[in-house]
Amino acid sequence: MTSPLLQVRDLSVSFASRKGQTAIIETLSFHVDEGETLCIVGESGSGKTVALMSMLGLLDPRSARVEGEALFKGRNMLQASERELQRIRGREIALISQDPMTALTPVHTIGWQIVEQIRTHTGLSRRAAEARALELLGEVGIARPRMVAEQYPHQLSGGMRQRVVIAMALSCNPSLLIADEPTTALDVTVQAQVLDLLRRLRRDFGSSIVLITHDMGVVAEMADRVLVMYGGRVVEEGQTEAIFSDPWHPYTWGLLDSIPPLDGPRPERLFSIPGSPPQPDRRPAGCIFRPRCRAALPECNLAPPRQRGADRNALCFLDEGERPVARSAARRSEEQPA
C-alpha cells in the first residue's frame, strides 16, 4: 500500500491574544492520496484556510503557534526551513487564493508575474517562459493571451483575475493543488469553467487537489472524499457518496438540508442552521456543535467519541441506530410553526 501524498497528523494552531494563546485548530488529522480530490467544507470561521496556510508556512511565526505533523512526500513541512518551503511552494504545491486581487501584485503586468513564477521554479529562459505564459493563459480560456499579458490586475474582471491565478498555479504542474474557494464571487458560467480547469489538471497531470469550499454543490461535483470542519475540528469524514446519502453528524445534516432540492416539492424556505459558529475563545464544553444542534442529547455536555466505520468517521454520540430517528425528529421540529 502506497503512502499518502499528504499526511496531516494532530495539527494544532493557536494565535497569541490578550488572554494568551487562543486555539483555532485542534488536533486536525487527514490525508490526501495521489490523484485524489479532497474537499474541506464548513462555514466561514471553521478553520479550513488556517489549517492549509499553517502547513505551507504562511502564518506569521511571531503570533501563530503550530504543532503536529504535515508530511508531504514523507517530509514534515512544519520542520522545513523557509528556503525548503520556497522550493516546494509553487513548484510541488500550488495555491489558488480565495481573493485573486490580493494574490496578484498590482505594480506588475500579468505576463511579468507568470513569467517570474515559471523562471523561479523551472530555470527556463525568459523567451521560453514568456511563450509558456501565453500558452497557459490560453489554456485557462483567456481569448487574447498576449493582450491580457500586457495588462495590470486592476484592468481585469474578477473572473479573469481568477483565471490568471489558476494559470500561475498550473505553470509548474504541481503534485498538489490547494484551491481556496476558487469559485467565490464568480457567475455560474465562469464557475463551471474554473471547475473544469481543475478536473483537467487532475486528469492530465495526475495532480491531487484539496478544495476548500462551503458550497455543497461544488463538493458533490468535485470530491472523492469530504472533510467536514466545524470550530477547528473535523466533525465528519468520508467518501462523497456516503456523506451525501447517509450523513452521520448533525452539522453535516444542516449543510445538506440547506441545499435547494433538485426534484420533488420545493419548500417555502430553505433550512438554515440556527445561531453562529462559536468564537475561538468561547467554545462550549463537550460537543462544540451542541448549542446549535437539532438532536442534542444530555451527554453532549461531555466530549463526544469518534464513531468509526469503513473509511468513515464522525465526532458524535449518536450511533448507527439513533441517527435516522434523530434526524427525522429534527426535521419534524423544524417544520413545526414557531
N, C-alpha and C positions, 0 to 999 in steps of 0.2 A: 504494500500500500504506500503510495507516494505521500510526502509531507505536503501540507497546505502551502500555497504561495505566501499567505499572510496568516500568522497565528498570534492573536492578541490574548494575553493571559493576565487576569486580575489587574487591569488598568484602572488606576485611580488618579483623579485630577482635582486639585484644590487650588483656590486663589486666596491670597492674603486680603484680609478685610479688617475693619475696626474690631471685630470680635475674634480675630485670629484667622486661622485657615478655615475657609468655607468649602466643603466638599461639593463638587459639581458632578463628577463621575465616580461611581463606587464599584470597585471590583468587576469591571466590564471584561467579559471574555467572549471571543467569537473567532471564526476563521473564514478565510476565503480560499477556495480551491482554484487551480489553474483553469482558465476558460469559463469561470463561473460569474454570474451576476448576482450580487447580494444587495438587497435593498434594505436600508436602515430607515425606519419610518417612525414618526411620532410628532406631536405638536411642537411648536417653537418653544425652546427652553428645555427640551428633553435631554440635551447634551450630545446630539448627533454630531454637530460640526466640531465642537470642542474635542471630542474623542479623536477624530481624524486629524485635527490640527496638532494635537499633542504628539501623535505618532510621527508626524512629519517634522517635529521640532520647530513649529511655527508659533508657539506660545512664548511670551516674554518670561525668561527664567527668573527674573527679579520678583515676579509676583505669582507665578504658577509653580506648583509642586506636582511633578508627575512621577508615579510609581507603577511598577509592574513590568511586563514584557510586551514588546511588539516585534515579533520575529518575521522579517521579510527575507525570504530565501535563506532562512536559518540565521540571519544576522539581526541581533537585537538593536533596533533603531533608537531605542531610548538611551543606549550607551554609546551611540556613534558620535564622532566628533562633528563639528559644523562642516568641515571640509568633506567628510564622508557623506553627510546628508546632502550637500550641494551636488555631489556626483550622482546621488540617487534621485533627488527631486528633479523632475523634468525629463530625465532620461529613462529611469526604471519605473518611477511612479509619477504620473502626471495628475494635475489638479485642474478641474474646471470650477472656478469660483462661482459663488452664488450671485455676485454682483459684477458683471463684466466691465462696468465703467471703472470701478476701483481696481480691477485686475489688470487694466492696461495703463501704461504710462501716458499721460496727456501731452507731454512735450516731444514725443517721437511719433513718427508715422507708423502705420500698421505694418508696412513691409519691413521697416527697420527692426521692429520688435520681434517679428517672426524670424528674421534672418539671424538676429543675435541669439535667439533661443537655439536655433539649429547649429550655429557655429560653436557655441559654448559646449554643446554636448556631443557633437559629431566630428568636429575638426574639418568640415567641408570648406572649400574656398568660398569667397564671397559670391562669385558668379554662380557657382553650383547651389549655394544656399538661397540666392535670390530666385533661381529657377524653381527650386523646391518650394519656396514660399508661395509663388504664384500657382504652382500645382496644387498645393494644399488649399488655397483659397477657392480654387475651382472645385475641389472635391467636396467642400462643405456647402456648395450650392451658391457661391457668390458669382454673379453673372459677368462682372467686369473686374477680374482679379487685379490687373495692372493699375486701373484707376483707383480701386479701393486701397491698394498697397501704398499709394502716394497720399492717402488721406490720414487725418488725425482721428482719434477715437470720438471726439465730440461731434464730428461730421457724420457719424453713422447712427442708425437707429439701434434700439436695444437688441432687436433680433440679429442685426448684422454684427454688432459687437460680440454677441454670444457665439456666433459662428466663428469669428476671429479667434476667440479664446479656445474654442474647440480645435480649430486648425493648429494653434500653438501646442495644445495638449497632444495632438496626434503626430506632431512633427518628428518625434523620435521613436514612434511605435512602442509605447511603454508596455511593460508587462502588467501593470496595474493602473487603472484609471479611476480616480476618485472624482465623482461628479456631484457637486453640492447644489441641489435644487437647480439643475441646468435649464429647466423649462419655466422657471418663475417669471411672471410678467410677460410671457410670450403668448401670442394668439395661437389658436388651435392648429392652424396650418403650419406655422413655424415650429410649434412644439412637436408635431408629428415628424417633421424633418430632422429635428435635433435627436429624437429618439432613434430614428432610422440610422443616423450617423453613428450613434453608439453601438447599434447592432452590427453595423458594417465593420467597426473596429474590432469587435469581438470575433466576427466571422473571418475576416481577412488576416488578422494578426494573432488570433488566439489570446487576446488580452483578457484579463479579468477586470470586472467593473464593480466598484462599490458606489451605489447610487443612493444619495441622501435625499429624502423627499417626505412630504406629508400628504401627497396625492396618492390615494389608494388605487386610482385608475392607472396611474403610471406603474405602480407596483405590480398590478395584475398583468400588465402588458410586458414588463421587462424582466421580472425577478425569477431566479431559480429558487432562492431561499429568501426569507424575510426575517429581519431582526426588529422587533417592536420595542422601542425605548420609551421610558416614562421616568421623569425625575432622576435622570442619571443612571438608571438601571435597566437591564434587559428584563422585560416582564414576560416576553414570549419569543420563541424562535422556532422556525420550522420550514418545511417545504411550502412553496407558494400555494399550491392546490389545497394542501391540508389547512393552511391558515385561513383561506377563504371559505372552504367548505365546512370546517369544524373548528372555529377559534376557541381556544381554551381560556384566555384571560378576559375578564370583563372590560378592560381598556380596549382590547382588540375588537370586542363586540361593538363598542361605541364608535370606533373608527369605521368599521364596516357598515354599521347601521346609518351612518351619516352620508353614505353614497346614494345618489338617486337610483331607484330600481330601473333595470332595463326593460322589464316586462311586468305584467300584472297591474293592478290598480295603483295609481300614484297617490302617495299620502298628501294630506293638505299642507303639511310642513315637514321638513326633514328633521330627523333626530339630531340633537346636539348634546354633547356631554356636559352636564351641569358643572358650574364652577370653573376654576382655572388651575393650571398646574401649580404646585407649591413652590414658594421661594426656596432657594437652596438652604438658607439658614432657618427655615420654618417647616421643615419636613415633619410629617406626623410620625409618631411611634408606630411600630408594626408595619402593616402593609401601607406603602406610600400612596396607593390609589384609593385607600379606604374612604376618605371624605367625599369622593365623587362617585363611588361605586354603587350600582343599582342592585348588587347582590351581596352586599357586605354581611359578614357573619360576626357574632360576638368575638370569636377567636382572632378576627383580623386585627385586633389590637396588639397581637404578637407578630413576630417576624414570620412571614409565610414560608412554607417549604417550596422547593423547586420540584414540581411534578414532572416526571420524565416518561417519554415513550420512545419509540424507534425514530431517531433523528428528530426529536420534538421535545420541547420543554416549556413550562410556564411557571411563573412565580406566583402561586395562588393556593389557597386552602381547598378550593373546590376540586373534587376528584371526578373521575370519568362519569359516574352515575349521576352526580349532582349538577353538572354543567348544563345539560339541556333543560332540566326543570327550572334551574335558577334563571337561565336566560329567558325562558318563556314567561316566567313570573315577572321579570323585569320589564319585558315588552308590554305585558298587560298593564302594569302600573303606569307605564309611560303613556298609554293610550287613554287612561282614565282622565277625565277633565279635572282640572285643579279646583 
